[in-house]
């Protein structure tokens, strides 16, 4: 064996050894997220992130909203360590933080300052969003996008019918408009609304309707109130509106399906999350970009609790083996740099809204998104601590901020869906729903036998 051969062999072995070490140093993060359009965009920038951080590889698990909630809740509650980053909202974060299921972002940022996106700007997060994602004054998740709820309507359809949307519509006015514009024989429906079972699906918009009719989930002693006249009136209104002037197969309609109906010009109106404004204004995703109007979410007899506050956010489970790398991605995907990346790549109207003060000071965004000031105003005026006519012992606009609500809201949504489908009456549905809630509150110790 010649000296030159030995030298070449030595160099080759060193290179192979270096490659093995490098491969071992690469961390794979598994991210659970929802199949909403903004998250699909986030996934599309995987290569961009990995080019900037070659020591991290991203593995995506993208699920429908109901399935995501069930999957990640089970995973973190059992300590299964399947996910390094989970997508959660304002309902989960305070509860999971108290349970010790997710890391304090403030603590991780102090521990791994080099893994925080440069110029991240924690102080730039909208105050109401930060508060909703905090526990004991510490931030436990980073908002990817924030939202309230609003009314979208097709201005061309309204003009053709000689209808004018008021500055603050009522639900009765919305019904009149919907039934005047309903034309199912030609594939046009007066309104699209969620009917898909799930506490975060049909129960989110429906709870805001209940609020505006003077209803509440529980009284001050935690007694369920679902058989009250206010609940009956609100749910009857919602069910009849869908049956008379809404889209067919409503129990299969969640956010994504309703967005598609509105974007394709098949619905005259839609009441849902403000985040949809960007997609309805994007010509690559919507056929009605020149005919989309925006108004506050409708009110009933009570002008209160008609629009919610929510933020889909990235949290880091305490079971992950890679908290520093998870922080690297979470701060990258929720940073001002990421918002600029989306704006410059896909158009400024499509950037993730509702998270940062600087977004609403960015002239590029304001020029492209005429709805931006309306959305910001709705988010700033939504009050989870005061969303019902009568006093309540819980926090939340479209949900009840207690751990048990995930199960209660999901079970109640199933019987509400039966009423929407016409399988049972509203009275039967609410009697069963109240029994479900009452039994759950007894089991949880809020009520005695």
C-alpha positions as CSV (number, residue, x, y, z in Angstrom):
1,X,0.0,0.0,0.0
2,X,1.6,3.2,-1.2
3,X,1.9,6.3,1.0
4,X,-0.3,8.2,-1.4
5,X,-3.1,5.6,-1.2
6,X,-2.9,5.6,2.6
7,X,-3.2,9.4,2.6
8,X,-6.3,9.3,0.3
9,X,-7.9,6.6,2.4
10,X,-7.3,8.6,5.5
11,X,-8.9,11.7,3.9
12,X,-11.9,9.7,2.7
13,X,-12.5,8.2,6.2
14,X,-12.3,11.7,7.7
15,X,-14.8,13.0,5.2
16,X,-17.2,10.0,5.9
17,X,-16.8,10.5,9.6
18,X,-17.7,14.2,9.2
19,X,-20.7,13.4,7.1
20,X,-21.9,10.9,9.8
21,X,-21.5,13.5,12.5
22,X,-23.3,16.1,10.4
23,X,-26.2,13.7,9.8
24,X,-26.4,13.0,13.5
25,X,-26.5,16.7,14.2
26,X,-29.6,17.2,12.0
27,X,-32.7,17.5,14.1
28,X,-36.1,16.5,12.7
29,X,-39.0,18.5,14.1
30,X,-42.5,17.1,13.8
31,X,-45.1,19.8,13.6
32,X,-48.8,19.3,14.1
33,X,-51.0,21.9,12.4
34,X,-54.4,22.5,11.0
35,X,-55.3,22.4,7.3
36,X,-56.3,26.1,7.1
37,X,-54.9,28.0,4.1
38,X,-52.4,30.1,6.2
39,X,-50.9,26.9,7.6
40,X,-50.6,25.4,4.1
41,X,-48.7,28.5,3.1
42,X,-46.4,28.0,6.1
43,X,-45.7,24.5,5.0
44,X,-44.9,25.7,1.5
45,X,-41.9,27.6,2.9
46,X,-40.3,24.5,4.3
47,X,-37.3,24.6,1.9
48,X,-36.8,28.3,2.7
49,X,-36.5,27.6,6.4
50,X,-34.3,24.5,5.9
51,X,-31.9,26.4,3.6
52,X,-31.5,29.0,6.4
53,X,-31.2,26.4,9.2
54,X,-29.7,23.2,7.6
55,X,-29.4,21.5,11.0
56,X,-33.2,21.3,11.2
57,X,-35.6,19.2,9.1
58,X,-39.4,19.7,9.2
59,X,-41.9,16.9,9.3
60,X,-45.5,18.0,8.9
61,X,-48.7,16.4,10.2
62,X,-51.6,18.5,8.8
63,X,-55.0,17.6,10.0
64,X,-58.6,18.9,9.9
65,X,-59.5,21.1,12.9
66,X,-61.4,18.6,14.9
67,X,-58.9,15.8,14.3
68,X,-56.0,18.2,15.1
69,X,-57.5,19.1,18.5
70,X,-58.2,15.4,19.4
71,X,-54.7,14.3,18.3
72,X,-52.6,16.9,20.0
73,X,-54.6,17.0,23.2
74,X,-54.2,13.2,23.6
75,X,-50.5,13.4,22.7
76,X,-49.6,16.1,25.2
77,X,-51.9,14.8,27.9
78,X,-50.3,11.3,27.8
79,X,-46.8,12.6,27.3
80,X,-46.4,10.6,24.1
81,X,-43.7,12.9,22.6
82,X,-45.1,12.6,19.0
83,X,-44.8,16.3,18.3
84,X,-42.2,19.0,18.8
85,X,-44.5,21.8,17.9
86,X,-48.3,21.9,18.1
87,X,-50.8,24.3,16.7
88,X,-53.2,25.5,19.4
89,X,-55.5,28.4,20.3
90,X,-56.5,30.7,23.1
91,X,-58.6,28.0,24.6
92,X,-55.8,25.5,25.1
93,X,-52.9,27.6,26.0
94,X,-53.7,28.8,29.5
95,X,-55.1,25.3,30.4
96,X,-52.1,23.5,29.0
97,X,-49.7,25.9,30.6
98,X,-51.2,25.3,34.0
99,X,-51.0,21.6,33.5
100,X,-47.3,21.9,32.6
101,X,-47.8,20.5,29.1
102,X,-46.2,23.3,27.2
103,X,-43.1,25.4,27.7
104,X,-43.1,29.0,28.7
105,X,-41.8,30.8,25.6
106,X,-40.4,33.6,27.8
107,X,-38.3,31.0,29.7
108,X,-37.1,29.3,26.5
109,X,-36.2,32.6,24.9
110,X,-34.1,33.4,28.0
111,X,-32.5,30.0,28.0
112,X,-31.8,29.9,24.2
113,X,-31.4,33.5,23.1
114,X,-29.5,32.5,20.0
115,X,-32.4,30.4,18.8
116,X,-34.8,33.3,18.7
117,X,-35.3,34.9,15.3
118,X,-33.3,38.1,15.1
119,X,-35.3,41.2,15.7
120,X,-38.3,39.1,16.7
121,X,-40.0,41.8,18.7
122,X,-42.0,40.2,21.5
123,X,-43.3,43.6,22.4
124,X,-44.8,43.9,18.9
125,X,-47.4,41.2,19.5
126,X,-50.9,42.7,19.9
127,X,-51.6,43.1,23.6
128,X,-55.0,41.2,23.5
129,X,-53.4,38.3,21.7
130,X,-50.5,38.1,24.0
131,X,-52.8,38.2,27.0
132,X,-54.9,35.3,25.6
133,X,-51.7,33.2,25.1
134,X,-50.3,33.8,28.5
135,X,-50.5,32.2,31.9
136,X,-49.3,33.9,35.1
137,X,-48.1,36.8,33.0
138,X,-45.8,34.5,30.9
139,X,-46.2,33.9,27.2
140,X,-46.7,30.2,26.4
141,X,-47.4,30.2,22.6
142,X,-46.5,32.4,19.6
143,X,-49.4,33.6,17.5
144,X,-49.2,32.6,13.8
145,X,-52.4,34.4,12.9
146,X,-55.1,36.1,15.0
147,X,-58.7,36.7,14.1
148,X,-62.1,37.9,15.2
149,X,-65.3,37.2,13.3
150,X,-67.2,39.3,10.7
151,X,-69.7,39.2,7.9
152,X,-68.6,38.8,4.3
153,X,-71.0,39.6,1.5
154,X,-71.1,39.6,-2.3
155,X,-71.5,43.2,-3.3
156,X,-72.5,42.4,-6.9
157,X,-75.4,40.2,-5.7
158,X,-76.5,42.9,-3.3
159,X,-76.3,45.7,-5.9
160,X,-78.2,43.5,-8.4
161,X,-81.0,42.9,-5.9
162,X,-81.0,46.6,-4.7
163,X,-80.0,45.6,-1.2
164,X,-77.8,47.7,1.1
165,X,-75.7,46.3,3.9
166,X,-76.0,48.4,7.1
167,X,-73.0,49.5,9.1
168,X,-74.0,47.1,11.9
169,X,-76.3,44.4,10.6
170,X,-78.7,42.4,12.8
171,X,-79.3,38.7,12.4
172,X,-82.9,39.5,11.4
173,X,-81.6,41.7,8.6
174,X,-79.2,39.0,7.5
175,X,-82.0,36.5,7.3
176,X,-84.0,38.9,5.1
177,X,-81.0,39.4,2.8
178,X,-80.2,35.7,2.7
179,X,-83.7,34.6,1.7
180,X,-84.0,37.4,-0.9
181,X,-80.8,36.2,-2.5
182,X,-81.3,32.5,-2.1
183,X,-81.4,30.8,-5.5
184,X,-80.4,27.1,-5.1
185,X,-81.6,26.1,-8.5
186,X,-78.8,28.2,-10.0
187,X,-76.3,27.1,-7.4
188,X,-76.5,30.2,-5.2
189,X,-77.2,30.2,-1.5
190,X,-78.3,33.1,0.6
191,X,-75.8,32.4,3.3
192,X,-73.1,29.9,4.2
193,X,-72.7,29.0,7.9
194,X,-70.8,26.3,9.8
195,X,-72.8,23.2,10.7
196,X,-70.0,20.7,11.1
197,X,-69.9,19.2,14.6
198,X,-67.1,20.3,16.9
199,X,-66.7,22.8,19.7
200,X,-64.5,24.9,17.5
201,X,-66.6,24.4,14.4
202,X,-70.4,24.9,14.6
203,X,-70.4,25.9,18.2
204,X,-68.0,28.8,17.6
205,X,-70.3,30.9,15.4
206,X,-73.4,29.6,17.1
207,X,-72.2,30.6,20.6
208,X,-71.8,34.2,19.3
209,X,-75.5,34.1,18.1
210,X,-76.5,32.8,21.6
211,X,-74.6,35.7,23.2
212,X,-76.5,38.2,21.1
213,X,-79.8,36.7,22.0
214,X,-79.0,37.0,25.7
215,X,-77.9,33.4,26.4
216,X,-75.0,31.9,28.3
217,X,-73.5,28.5,28.7
218,X,-73.6,28.5,32.5
219,X,-75.0,30.7,35.2
220,X,-72.8,32.0,38.1
221,X,-73.2,28.7,39.9
222,X,-72.1,26.6,36.9
223,X,-75.6,25.4,36.2
224,X,-76.0,24.8,32.4
225,X,-78.4,27.1,30.7
226,X,-79.0,25.4,27.4
227,X,-82.8,24.9,27.9
228,X,-83.3,28.6,28.5
229,X,-85.6,30.6,26.2
230,X,-82.5,32.6,24.9
231,X,-80.8,29.4,23.8
232,X,-84.0,28.1,22.2
233,X,-84.5,31.3,20.2
234,X,-80.9,31.6,19.1
235,X,-80.5,27.9,18.0
236,X,-84.0,27.9,16.3
237,X,-83.0,31.0,14.4
238,X,-79.7,29.5,13.3
239,X,-81.2,26.1,12.3
240,X,-84.1,27.7,10.4
241,X,-81.8,30.1,8.6
242,X,-79.7,27.3,7.3
243,X,-82.7,25.2,6.4
244,X,-84.5,28.0,4.6
245,X,-81.8,30.0,2.9
246,X,-78.4,28.3,3.6
247,X,-76.2,25.8,1.8
248,X,-77.3,22.2,1.6
249,X,-75.5,19.5,3.7
250,X,-74.7,22.1,6.3
251,X,-73.5,19.5,8.8
252,X,-70.5,18.8,6.5
253,X,-69.6,22.5,6.3
254,X,-66.7,23.8,8.4
255,X,-64.5,26.9,7.9
256,X,-62.7,25.5,4.9
257,X,-65.9,24.3,3.1
258,X,-67.7,27.6,3.7
259,X,-64.7,29.6,2.5
260,X,-64.8,27.7,-0.8
261,X,-68.5,28.4,-1.2
262,X,-67.9,32.1,-0.7
263,X,-64.8,32.3,-2.8
264,X,-66.5,30.6,-5.7
265,X,-69.5,32.9,-5.7
266,X,-71.9,30.3,-4.5
267,X,-72.9,32.1,-1.3
268,X,-74.2,35.6,-1.0
269,X,-73.0,36.0,2.6
270,X,-70.9,34.2,5.2
271,X,-70.3,34.9,8.9
272,X,-67.0,33.6,10.1
273,X,-63.3,34.3,10.9
274,X,-61.8,37.5,9.8
275,X,-58.7,35.7,8.5
276,X,-60.7,34.7,5.5
277,X,-60.6,38.3,4.2
278,X,-57.2,37.9,2.8
279,X,-58.1,34.8,0.9
280,X,-61.3,36.3,-0.5
281,X,-59.2,39.2,-1.7
282,X,-56.6,37.1,-3.4
283,X,-57.3,36.5,-7.2
284,X,-55.4,33.2,-7.0
285,X,-57.8,31.9,-4.4
286,X,-61.1,33.7,-5.0
287,X,-63.3,34.6,-8.0
288,X,-65.0,37.5,-6.1
289,X,-62.1,39.8,-5.4
290,X,-63.9,42.7,-7.0
291,X,-67.2,41.9,-5.3
292,X,-66.3,41.2,-1.7
293,X,-67.7,43.4,1.1
294,X,-67.1,43.4,4.8
295,X,-69.2,44.2,7.8
296,X,-69.2,43.5,11.6
297,X,-70.6,40.3,12.7
298,X,-74.4,40.6,13.2
299,X,-76.1,41.3,16.5
300,X,-79.4,40.1,17.9
301,X,-81.4,41.7,20.6
302,X,-78.2,42.1,22.7
303,X,-75.4,44.0,20.9
304,X,-72.7,42.1,22.7
305,X,-70.5,39.0,22.2
306,X,-71.2,39.0,18.5
307,X,-67.5,38.7,17.4
308,X,-64.9,36.5,18.9
309,X,-61.2,36.6,19.6
310,X,-58.8,33.8,18.6
311,X,-55.2,33.1,17.6
312,X,-53.9,29.9,16.0
313,X,-50.5,29.7,17.6
314,X,-47.4,27.5,17.9
315,X,-46.6,25.9,21.2
316,X,-43.8,23.7,22.3
317,X,-44.7,20.6,24.3
318,X,-42.5,19.9,27.4
319,X,-42.0,16.3,26.1
320,X,-40.0,17.4,23.0
321,X,-36.3,16.4,22.9
322,X,-35.5,19.6,20.9
323,X,-36.9,22.7,22.7
324,X,-34.1,25.0,21.3
325,X,-34.7,23.9,17.7
326,X,-38.5,24.1,18.2
327,X,-38.0,27.7,19.4
328,X,-36.0,28.4,16.3
329,X,-38.8,27.4,14.0
330,X,-41.6,28.9,16.1
331,X,-40.0,32.3,16.2
332,X,-39.1,32.2,12.5
333,X,-42.7,31.3,11.4
334,X,-44.3,34.0,13.6
335,X,-41.7,36.7,13.0
336,X,-41.9,40.0,11.1
337,X,-39.4,38.5,8.7
338,X,-41.9,35.7,7.9
339,X,-44.7,38.2,7.4
340,X,-42.5,40.1,4.9
341,X,-41.6,36.8,3.2
342,X,-45.3,36.0,2.6
343,X,-46.1,39.5,1.5
344,X,-43.3,39.7,-1.0
345,X,-43.9,36.2,-2.3
346,X,-47.7,35.8,-2.3
347,X,-49.0,39.3,-2.1
348,X,-49.5,41.6,0.9
349,X,-53.2,40.9,1.3
350,X,-52.4,37.3,2.1
351,X,-50.0,37.8,5.1
352,X,-51.0,36.2,8.4
353,X,-53.1,38.8,10.1
354,X,-54.0,39.7,13.6
355,X,-50.7,39.1,15.5
356,X,-48.4,42.2,15.3
357,X,-48.8,45.9,15.7
358,X,-46.3,46.5,13.0
359,X,-48.5,44.6,10.4
360,X,-51.1,47.3,10.8
361,X,-48.5,50.0,10.5
362,X,-47.1,48.5,7.3
363,X,-48.3,50.6,4.3
364,X,-47.8,47.7,1.9
365,X,-50.3,45.7,3.9
366,X,-52.7,48.6,4.4
367,X,-52.7,49.4,0.6
368,X,-53.4,45.8,-0.3
369,X,-55.9,45.0,2.5
370,X,-58.7,47.6,2.8
371,X,-60.3,45.3,5.4
372,X,-57.3,45.6,7.8
373,X,-58.5,48.5,10.0
374,X,-61.9,46.8,10.4
375,X,-60.3,43.5,11.5
376,X,-58.0,45.3,13.9
377,X,-60.9,47.2,15.4
378,X,-62.9,44.0,15.8
379,X,-60.0,42.2,17.5
380,X,-59.4,45.2,19.8
381,X,-63.0,45.4,20.9
382,X,-63.7,41.6,21.4
383,X,-63.8,41.1,25.1
384,X,-63.6,37.5,26.4
385,X,-64.2,38.7,29.9
386,X,-67.5,40.4,29.1
387,X,-69.3,38.7,26.2
388,X,-72.7,37.9,27.7
389,X,-75.7,39.9,28.9
390,X,-75.8,38.1,32.2
391,X,-72.9,37.4,34.6
392,X,-70.9,34.2,34.0
393,X,-68.1,32.5,35.9
394,X,-66.0,31.8,32.8
395,X,-63.8,33.7,30.2
396,X,-64.4,33.3,26.5
397,X,-66.6,34.7,23.7
398,X,-67.1,31.6,21.4
399,X,-65.9,29.1,24.0
400,X,-65.9,28.5,27.8
401,X,-62.4,28.7,29.2
402,X,-62.4,25.5,31.3
403,X,-60.8,22.1,30.5
404,X,-64.1,20.3,30.5
405,X,-65.5,22.5,27.6
406,X,-63.6,20.6,25.0
407,X,-65.7,17.5,25.7
408,X,-68.9,19.3,26.5
409,X,-68.8,21.5,23.5
410,X,-68.0,18.6,21.2
411,X,-70.8,16.4,22.6
412,X,-73.3,19.3,22.5
413,X,-72.3,20.0,18.9
414,X,-73.3,16.5,17.9
415,X,-76.9,17.0,19.0
416,X,-77.0,20.5,17.5
417,X,-76.0,18.9,14.2
418,X,-78.9,16.5,14.5
419,X,-81.2,19.4,14.8
420,X,-79.7,21.1,11.8
421,X,-80.1,17.9,9.8
422,X,-83.8,17.8,10.9
423,X,-83.4,14.5,12.7
424,X,-84.6,15.9,16.0
425,X,-86.3,19.2,17.1
426,X,-84.4,22.1,18.6
427,X,-86.1,21.5,21.9
428,X,-85.1,17.8,21.9
429,X,-81.5,18.8,21.0
430,X,-81.2,21.4,23.8
431,X,-82.7,19.1,26.4
432,X,-80.2,16.4,25.6
433,X,-77.4,19.1,25.4
434,X,-78.3,20.4,28.8
435,X,-78.3,16.9,30.3
436,X,-74.8,16.3,28.7
437,X,-73.4,19.5,30.2
438,X,-75.0,18.9,33.6
439,X,-73.6,15.4,33.9
440,X,-70.2,16.6,32.9
441,X,-70.2,19.4,35.4
442,X,-71.2,17.0,38.2
443,X,-68.4,14.6,37.2
444,X,-65.9,17.4,37.1
445,X,-66.9,18.6,40.6
446,X,-68.5,21.9,39.6
447,X,-71.9,20.7,40.8
448,X,-73.1,18.4,43.5
449,X,-75.4,15.5,42.7
